[in-house]
């Protein structure tokens, strides 16, 4: 029987969820769990299933949100998620077929970008995705931090659980200033803030308020008292979100975190590479990087629209030819400069497959490095000029997992 790839109907969503879960080494979703999951599958999500007769054997889906790109524009984005194939049906081209159908539909729907968080780093370049942003997981030792310099003045308050969902989304929106930031839907906020809003665990949200009375930053964290027989008992903290409208506000939130009594450790899974706090504490090693990892993979679905939407730094222009085997409309040579982007018939100085230009797009990946490793071909001086044009500080970082 032929394998069919098509969008899932509303009454098939649990079937595709189960196929995805088994493909990712999880059990089928139970009734109670499905009641919690249902909203996230039924709203703001495109589900593409693979079918062997009546049996769903794979799924690739996409959330819908906007991504902040250099210069301040927000671009409509397909966030690829929940990708899995039953182990009985791998190596048959189903993943490629599902990804192609998914990206075709999202591109036709006006999405300019596509991004994802990869379970394995080797899977997605063949579909045009490039590594466009990295992050670090850190362990902070608060007892070694005497002070945090540069913290903004203001006051702190712990939010009551009933106020969490009504207060935090607005602060987050005003704090999104790094390229790579994502708009968060109501469903995402409900999931992110669940523990703090339910008050079933020791999870808290602290808000920083400026002297003028405006809330301008927040942190969400959980704490735990570690009881160990015949040993010193210690407090441990997991920090989930920390956002401020300015670096100084972020530093004020860090000052609060390291001053929480009894804490001996603060673990954070996802922070930017150039996290400002590492330079604001006297003991640099008190901010211990445990892992550097690939946070954001990106694919340009509409190359000209994406390149034209972001801004570029002052520098000499460069001509870049883009090769996209899936979408011929993206295959063109572009003159890129501080004054903007346009198509050109001039000879390309750099030739980039779609996964390479997607990696370099946000400014986190160097054109010179892409050239040196054979991912781009062309002139080294042109790559250096492209690095100047595409450079981005602060570095690209999302801070949102999906």
Secondary structure, DSSP 4 states (H G I P E B T S, - for coil): --EEEEEPPGGGHHHHHHHHHHHTT-PPPPHHHHHHHHHHHHSSEEEEEEEETTEEEEEEEEEEEEEE-TTS-EEEEEEEEEEEE-GGG-SSSHHHHHHHHHHHHHHHTT--EEEE--SSTTSGGGGT-EEEEEEEEEEE-GGG---BTTPPP-EEEEPPGGGHHHHHHHHHHHH--STT-B---HHHHHHHTHHHHHTSSSEEEEEEE-TTS-EEEEEEEEEEEE--TTS--EEEEEEEEEEESSHHHHHHHHHHHHTSTTEEEEEEEEE-TT-GGGGTBS-GGGEEEEEEEEEEEEEESSHHHHHHHS---SS--EEEEEE-SS-GGG-EEEEEETTEEEE--SPPSEEEEHHHHHHHTTSSS-HHHHHHTTSEEE-HHHHHHHHHHH--SSPP------
